[in-house]
Amino acid sequence: MTRRTPAGPSLGPAPALLPDVAVVALGGGHGLHASLSALRRVVGDLTAVVTVADNGGSSGRLRGEFGVLPPGDLRMALAALCGDDDWGRTWADLLQHRFAGDGDMHGHVVGNLLIVGLWEQLGDHVRALDWVGRLLGAQGRVLPMAVTPMDITADVRGADPSAPDDVRRVRGQVEVASTAGRIVGIQLDPEHPEACPEALASVGAADWVVLGPGSWYTSVIPHLMVPDLRRALVQTPAQVAVVLNLEGQPGETAGYGPEDHLAALLEHAPDLRVDVVVADPATVADAAALDRLERLVADVGARLEVAPVAVGDGTPRHDPRRLAEVFARVMGPATS
């Protein structure tokens, strides 16, 4: 069944809180930031499980120097969970502050340094993140998907324009996200990273699990490549919602429509049960595109929610308030 919601300005108050609904949102980067910014307005029990394979920028430098998990996506998730009052906005801005200048600190982010400093002091990834969350007054908990440093590798067809049918392997999150050609599959190295125990427990205890939006092959699908986490996602009694991207991402999912994103997710985890798929109407404005997505959603036994969730300024960004309205409706007692 497809449900459409009329477009309209997102100017009203935040949706009513669902205090007894426990949600786990999985992803990384800006996509997870958007879903967490929405979900903290809706539910009373929120956990972020974050991809930890970044090898670029400040995170990559800290990872290389200290041998730690890359902190950048964890930092962004914590910032998304800060409140809308002065305290929350101030700490969120500081956490995201990136140093300028020409010295050794150039490009480093305050929140990354804070997280790595607490990791060194406490010797425990989860305890340190919980302490940062307490400092910020975060409206939820942030956990890494695994406690083992890892790299993403991708099999890419046509990376060399002179050999469009050749498949070669690309290594590293930054390299995968910016590759030419078409990604046909990803892997993790090591293949069996140790999942975060607290993340496994949160997925098992959730009422809802949310996958997406975000960089599909480097932020969303990697969760399904951690064997124990994948098993937890397949076996969870929670309902599973997939929020589709607004467009393909250059260098990673260029040319993908909404049905391509969903198909890629299911190809990497055909045993994953999906209950709800959320798509913006602009992505299925063409009748053929809507038909393709509806048929795929029906094939997996899910319900399609077509609702305006983009910011509406022409950029492919999700509006947290509009997304919150969809989550409130989907997760509310009348539909859950």
Buried (B, 14 or more C-beta within 10 A) or exposed (E): EBBEBEBEEBEEEBBEEBEEBBBBBBBBBBBBBBBBBBBBBBBBBBBBBBBBBBBBBBBBBBBEEEEBBBBBBBBBBBBBBBBEEEEBEEBBEBBBEBBEEEEEEEEBBBBBBBBBEBBEEBEEBBEBBBBBBEEBEBBBBBBBBBBBBBBBBBBBBBBEEEEEEEBBEBBBBBBBBBBEBBBEBBBBEEEEBEBBEBBBBBBBBBBBBBBBBBBBBBBBBBBBBBBBBBBBBBEBEBBBBBBBBBBBBEBBBBEBBBBBBBBBBBEBBEEBBBBBBBBBBBBBEEEEBBEBBBEBBEEBEBBBBBBBBBBBEEEBBBBBBBBBBBBBBBBBEEEE
